[in-house]
Amino acid sequence: KKGNCLSLTALYVSACRAIDLRVQYAEALNTTRWRRVGSVIRYERHVVSLVQIPPAEDLVADFLPEFRRRMGAYRVVILNEKTMRSLFYANRAVELMENGLPEEAIKYANLSIKVEKRLSIGWNILGVVEKSLNNLVEAENSFRKAMLIDPSDVGALGNLEAILRETGRMDEAGKLR
């Protein structure tokens, strides 16, 4: 099996809490990147943990040290438990889709939404999976929902624009730029 920053961070946070260390989930904001995976262009985020060790400064625990070497100091934002669970399910949906299991991926995308309806990521991932199944109306609706929740979600914006272009609605797609 293979781990990613989210699953390894979740394991680490659980271990820290088991020995009564104060620890929180966090997103390293200055590590986001665009990456092509096959025919899909992904907007990737990076999850770390923040261990509070008074009176010293907080310690950032990171399982992808190459990011830290490249980026230097991280700018982080704390993630609550619901957001972290939602991200976990969204991540799992992406993994299943990449492994050719889109029907299973839809279940996890929906779990992501169920856990945190106010997070655009689950809606965007659901749209990507629906699009992969050629369910274009459902995909478009999911991308639009993601944009209503977070108009700055560039992944959802790009996916919505692409689906509008693919369905011949060039004027509407052009207005999104």
Backbone hydrogen bonds, N-H to C=O, Kabsch-Sander energy under -0.5 kcal/mol:
donor,donor_aa,acceptor,acceptor_aa,energy
8,L,4,N,-2.7
9,T,5,C,-2.0
10,A,6,L,-2.3
11,L,7,S,-2.0
12,Y,8,L,-2.3
13,V,9,T,-2.9
14,S,10,A,-2.2
15,A,11,L,-2.1
16,C,12,Y,-2.6
17,R,13,V,-2.5
18,A,14,S,-1.8
19,I,15,A,-0.9
19,I,16,C,-0.8
20,D,17,R,-1.6
21,L,16,C,-2.8
22,R,52,Q,-0.6
23,V,21,L,-0.7
24,Q,50,L,-2.0
25,Y,79,L,-0.6
26,A,48,V,-2.5
27,E,77,V,-2.6
28,A,46,H,-2.5
29,L,27,E,-1.0
29,L,75,R,-2.7
30,N,75,R,-0.6
31,T,28,A,-1.2
32,T,29,L,-0.9
33,R,44,E,-2.0
35,R,42,R,-2.6
37,V,40,V,-3.3
40,V,37,V,-2.0
42,R,35,R,-3.6
42,R,40,V,-0.6
44,E,33,R,-3.3
44,E,42,R,-0.7
48,V,26,A,-2.9
49,S,61,A,-2.1
50,L,24,Q,-2.9
51,V,49,S,-0.6
51,V,59,L,-3.2
52,Q,22,R,-3.0
52,Q,50,L,-0.5
53,I,51,V,-0.7
56,A,53,I,-1.2
59,L,51,V,-2.9
61,A,49,S,-2.4
61,A,59,L,-0.7
62,D,60,V,-0.6
67,F,64,L,-1.8
68,R,64,L,-0.8
69,R,65,P,-2.4
70,R,66,E,-1.9
71,M,67,F,-3.1
72,G,68,R,-2.5
76,V,74,Y,-0.6
77,V,27,E,-1.6
79,L,25,Y,-2.4
84,M,80,N,-2.3
85,R,81,E,-2.5
86,S,82,K,-2.6
87,L,83,T,-2.8
88,F,84,M,-2.3
89,Y,85,R,-2.3
90,A,86,S,-2.3
91,N,87,L,-2.9
92,R,88,F,-2.4
93,A,89,Y,-2.2
94,V,90,A,-2.0
95,E,91,N,-2.4
96,L,92,R,-2.5
97,M,93,A,-2.4
98,E,94,V,-2.6
99,N,95,E,-1.3
100,G,97,M,-1.8
101,L,96,L,-2.7
105,A,101,L,-2.2
106,I,102,P,-2.0
107,K,103,E,-0.9
108,Y,104,E,-1.5
109,A,105,A,-2.5
110,N,106,I,-2.5
111,L,107,K,-1.9
112,S,108,Y,-2.3
113,I,109,A,-1.8
114,K,110,N,-2.6
115,V,111,L,-2.4
116,E,112,S,-1.7
119,L,116,E,-1.4
120,S,118,R,-0.5
122,G,119,L,-0.5
123,W,119,L,-0.7
124,N,120,S,-2.5
125,I,121,I,-2.8
126,L,122,G,-2.5
127,G,123,W,-2.2
128,V,124,N,-2.2
129,V,125,I,-2.5
130,E,126,L,-2.8
131,K,127,G,-2.6
132,S,128,V,-1.9
133,L,129,V,-1.2
134,N,131,K,-1.8
135,N,130,E,-2.8
136,L,134,N,-1.3
139,A,135,N,-2.5
140,E,136,L,-2.8
141,N,137,V,-2.5
142,S,138,E,-2.1
143,F,139,A,-2.5
144,R,140,E,-2.6
145,K,141,N,-2.2
146,A,142,S,-2.4
147,M,143,F,-2.1
148,L,144,R,-2.1
149,I,145,K,-2.0
150,D,146,A,-2.6
153,D,150,D,-2.3
154,V,152,S,-1.3
157,L,153,D,-2.3
158,G,154,V,-2.5
159,N,155,G,-2.3
160,L,156,A,-2.7
161,E,157,L,-2.6
162,A,158,G,-2.3
163,I,159,N,-2.1
164,L,160,L,-2.2
165,R,161,E,-2.3
166,E,162,A,-2.6
167,T,163,I,-1.4
168,G,165,R,-1.7
169,R,164,L,-2.9
170,M,168,G,-1.1
173,A,169,R,-2.3
174,G,170,M,-2.8
175,K,171,D,-1.3
176,L,173,A,-1.4
177,R,174,G,-1.1
